[in-house]
Amino acid sequence: MEQHIIKGKLCKESGQAFIKGNGKTFFEGRLIWDGYLTHWLGRNVCARELSQMDYKTSQPIILIWPDELTSEEPIVDFYYNERLIKYPASLFGHNAINVNGHIYNFSHLLNENEIMTPEEFFYRPALGEFAPSPVNGKFEILENGQAFYDKFGRNFMRSIHVLRIRGMDIKRLSNILDEELDIIHTTPVNPKKPEKYADFSFFTRSCSTIIRDSLIKYGFKNIDGILPRHLFVSTTFNMYKQRQNMNIKLELYTMPQLKVPEAPLSAMTPIFNMKHRKQYKKLRAEGLF
């Protein structure tokens, strides 16, 4: 069910949303999230059902994303996700890395150390367990057991800054990151906090530092930084310096937040570290930021 992808135009007639393609209509009479209609009505999209159920309809949640050309050339995308202003734990933002369509995500929560597809990472709807709580507008598990994780598509929740890298050894980098996931999932669980990654550390084993250490292991020896935006600047700066020796090409761009009522606008984290401020200024002088 999860892998059956349909393609067509996102339509709405007589108050009912559906997808039309190849002379057929799909998902007529089903719940399609309003956020998709706000941004992609009339556009060509892809869609598939998820295994998670919508609480109101008790039907599988429908995941929709833009039908866009993907690069035939192997690529690596390194992400700096801006901070979520309603969560203190998100004060510094977040890092993740996409290795040719496989997004490696690391977290203090054990089940969020995973490989995700781009469509789920960026575009999950704010429905069912992915939605914010209707009571407090954030993460909450209600007395009836319904869980609202407030973990819908990242691009609906915040702006995402992207460093695209061409020319890396995809298999080698994947092997390094796979090894990190294996370490995490074979670490003995703390019985008092079974939902947490027991060896998580803000300074040594976080979403940023695990990716940092993986890139260092790959060969970018001078990359540093603990905070997500610091690491993003350092990675860009050092890869730019090593681009000829490592035979790589770089591209920087931003995925602006797709505004929806379920999420306030995200915010950029300031660059606190003087070293990374100087690197940022040098990159701006080169026209990269």
C-alpha positions in Angstrom: 0.0 0.0 0.0 2.7 2.5 0.9 4.6 2.1 -2.3 1.7 2.4 -4.8 2.3 5.9 -6.2 -0.3 7.6 -8.4 0.3 10.8 -10.4 -2.0 13.4 -11.7 -3.4 16.9 -11.1 -4.6 18.0 -7.7 -8.2 19.2 -8.3 -11.2 20.4 -6.3 -14.8 20.5 -7.5 -18.0 21.1 -5.6 -16.0 21.3 -2.4 -14.4 17.8 -2.9 -10.7 17.4 -3.5 -9.2 14.6 -5.6 -6.4 13.7 -8.0 -7.1 13.3 -11.8 -4.7 11.5 -14.1 -4.8 9.3 -17.1 -8.5 9.9 -17.4 -9.2 8.5 -13.9 -9.9 10.2 -10.6 -8.2 9.1 -7.4 -9.0 9.6 -3.7 -12.5 11.0 -4.5 -14.4 11.2 -1.2 -11.3 10.9 0.8 -9.7 13.4 3.2 -7.0 15.4 1.5 -5.2 17.8 3.8 -6.0 21.5 3.2 -2.2 22.4 3.2 -1.8 20.5 0.0 -4.7 22.4 -1.6 -3.3 25.8 -0.4 0.0 25.3 -2.2 -0.5 22.8 -5.0 -4.1 23.0 -6.2 -4.1 22.7 -10.0 -0.5 21.3 -10.1 0.8 17.9 -11.0 1.5 15.9 -7.9 2.4 12.4 -6.7 0.4 10.6 -4.0 0.4 7.4 -2.0 -1.3 6.1 1.2 0.6 5.8 4.4 0.2 3.1 7.0 -0.8 5.6 9.6 -4.6 6.3 10.0 -6.4 9.6 10.2 -8.2 9.9 13.5 -11.4 11.4 12.1 -12.0 9.1 9.1 -10.2 5.9 10.3 -8.7 5.7 6.8 -5.1 5.7 5.7 -3.5 9.1 5.6 -2.8 10.4 2.0 0.7 11.7 1.4 1.0 14.2 -1.5 4.1 15.9 -3.0 5.0 17.9 -6.1 5.7 15.8 -9.3 9.1 17.2 -10.1 12.1 16.0 -12.1 14.7 14.4 -9.9 18.4 14.5 -10.6 19.8 11.6 -12.6 23.2 12.4 -11.2 24.1 11.1 -7.7 23.7 14.0 -5.2 24.1 14.7 -1.5 22.0 17.4 0.1 23.0 18.6 3.5 20.2 20.4 5.4 20.0 23.1 8.0 16.4 23.3 9.2 15.5 26.6 10.9 14.3 26.5 14.5 10.7 25.8 15.6 9.8 28.9 17.7 7.2 27.0 19.8 9.7 24.4 21.1 12.6 25.4 23.3 14.4 22.1 22.4 14.5 23.4 18.8 16.3 26.6 19.7 19.3 25.9 17.5 17.5 24.2 14.5 18.3 20.8 13.1 20.5 19.0 10.6 19.9 16.1 8.3 21.6 14.7 5.2 20.1 13.3 2.0 22.3 10.7 0.2 20.8 10.2 -3.2 17.2 10.1 -2.1 17.7 8.5 1.4 17.5 11.1 4.2 19.4 10.2 7.3 17.9 11.8 10.4 19.4 11.6 13.8 17.7 12.5 17.1 17.6 12.1 20.9 14.4 10.0 20.3 15.3 6.5 19.4 12.6 6.0 16.8 13.6 9.2 15.0 17.1 7.8 14.1 16.1 6.6 10.7 16.3 6.8 7.0 13.3 8.6 5.4 12.1 9.2 1.9 12.2 12.9 0.8 8.4 13.0 0.4 7.8 11.9 4.0 10.6 14.1 5.4 9.4 17.3 3.7 5.6 16.8 3.0 3.8 14.6 5.5 0.3 16.2 6.2 -0.7 17.5 9.5 -3.2 14.8 10.0 -3.6 11.9 12.6 -0.5 11.4 14.7 1.6 13.8 12.6 -0.7 16.8 13.5 -0.3 19.1 16.5 -2.7 18.6 19.4 -6.1 20.2 19.0 -5.8 21.1 22.7 -2.4 22.8 23.0 -1.3 23.2 19.4 1.9 21.2 20.1 3.0 17.7 21.0 0.6 16.0 23.3 -0.8 12.5 24.2 -4.4 12.9 25.2 -6.1 11.0 28.0 -7.9 8.7 25.5 -4.4 7.6 24.2 -4.5 9.5 21.0 -1.0 10.8 20.2 -0.3 14.1 18.4 3.4 14.2 17.7 3.4 17.5 15.8 5.8 16.0 13.3 4.4 16.7 9.9 6.4 17.6 6.8 9.5 19.6 7.6 9.0 22.1 4.8 5.5 23.0 6.1 7.0 23.5 9.6 10.1 25.5 8.7 12.4 26.9 6.0 15.2 24.6 5.0 18.7 25.7 3.8 20.3 23.2 1.4 24.0 22.6 0.4 23.8 20.4 -2.6 27.0 18.4 -3.4 27.8 16.6 -6.6 30.7 14.3 -7.1 30.9 12.5 -3.7 31.2 8.7 -3.4 27.6 7.9 -2.6 28.2 4.3 -1.5 31.0 5.2 0.8 29.1 8.0 2.5 26.0 5.8 2.9 28.1 3.0 4.5 29.5 5.5 7.0 26.0 6.8 7.9 24.5 3.3 8.0 27.2 2.3 10.5 26.2 5.2 12.7 22.5 4.1 12.6 23.6 0.5 13.5 25.6 1.9 16.5 22.5 3.8 17.7 20.1 0.9 17.4 22.4 -1.6 19.0 23.1 0.6 22.0 21.5 -0.8 25.2 18.3 1.0 26.1 18.0 2.9 29.4 14.9 1.2 31.0 14.0 4.4 32.7 13.8 6.2 29.3 13.2 3.6 26.7 12.1 6.1 24.1 15.4 8.0 24.2 18.7 7.2 22.5 20.8 6.4 25.6 24.1 7.8 24.3 22.7 11.0 22.9 24.8 14.0 23.8 24.3 17.6 22.7 28.1 17.9 22.4 29.2 14.5 21.0 26.2 12.5 19.7 23.5 14.7 18.3 21.8 15.3 14.9 24.7 17.7 14.0 27.7 16.0 15.5 26.9 12.5 14.1 26.7 14.0 10.6 29.8 16.1 11.3 31.9 13.1 12.3 30.6 11.1 9.3 31.8 13.9 6.9 35.2 14.0 8.7 35.5 10.3 8.4 34.7 10.6 4.7 37.7 13.0 4.3 36.6 16.6 5.1 38.9 16.9 8.1 38.5 20.5 9.0 34.7 20.6 9.4 33.7 21.5 12.9 30.7 22.8 14.9 28.2 21.6 17.4 25.2 23.8 16.6 23.3 23.0 13.4 23.8 26.4 11.7 27.5 26.5 12.8 28.0 23.1 11.2 26.2 24.1 8.1 28.5 27.1 7.6 31.6 25.1 8.5 30.6 22.4 6.1 30.0 24.8 3.2 33.2 26.7 3.9 35.4 23.7 4.1 33.8 21.9 1.1 34.2 25.1 -0.9 37.9 25.2 0.0 38.4 21.5 -0.9 36.1 21.4 -3.9 38.9 21.0 -6.5 40.9 18.5 -4.5 37.8 16.4 -3.7 36.4 16.9 -7.3 33.0 18.1 -6.1 30.6 20.8 -7.2 28.5 22.8 -4.8 25.1 24.6 -4.9 23.3 26.5 -2.2 19.6 27.2 -2.1 16.7 27.6 0.3 13.4 25.8 0.5 11.1 28.5 1.9 8.6 27.4 4.5 5.2 26.4 3.0 2.9 28.3 5.3 0.0 26.5 6.9 -2.1 27.3 10.0 -0.7 24.4 11.9 2.8 25.9 12.1 4.2 29.4 12.9 7.0 30.8 10.8 10.4 29.3 11.7 13.4 31.5 12.5 17.0 31.5 11.7 19.5 30.8 14.5 22.1 33.5 15.0 25.8 32.5 14.4 27.3 32.8 17.9 30.8 31.4 17.2 33.3 34.1 15.9 35.1 31.5 13.8 31.9 30.6 11.9 30.9 34.2 11.6 34.2 34.9 9.8 33.6 31.8 7.6 30.1 33.1 6.8 31.4 36.5 5.8 34.0 35.0 3.5 31.3 32.8 1.9 29.1 35.8 1.4 32.0 37.7 -0.2 32.3 34.7 -2.7 28.5 35.1 -3.4 27.5 31.8 -1.7 25.1 33.2 0.9 
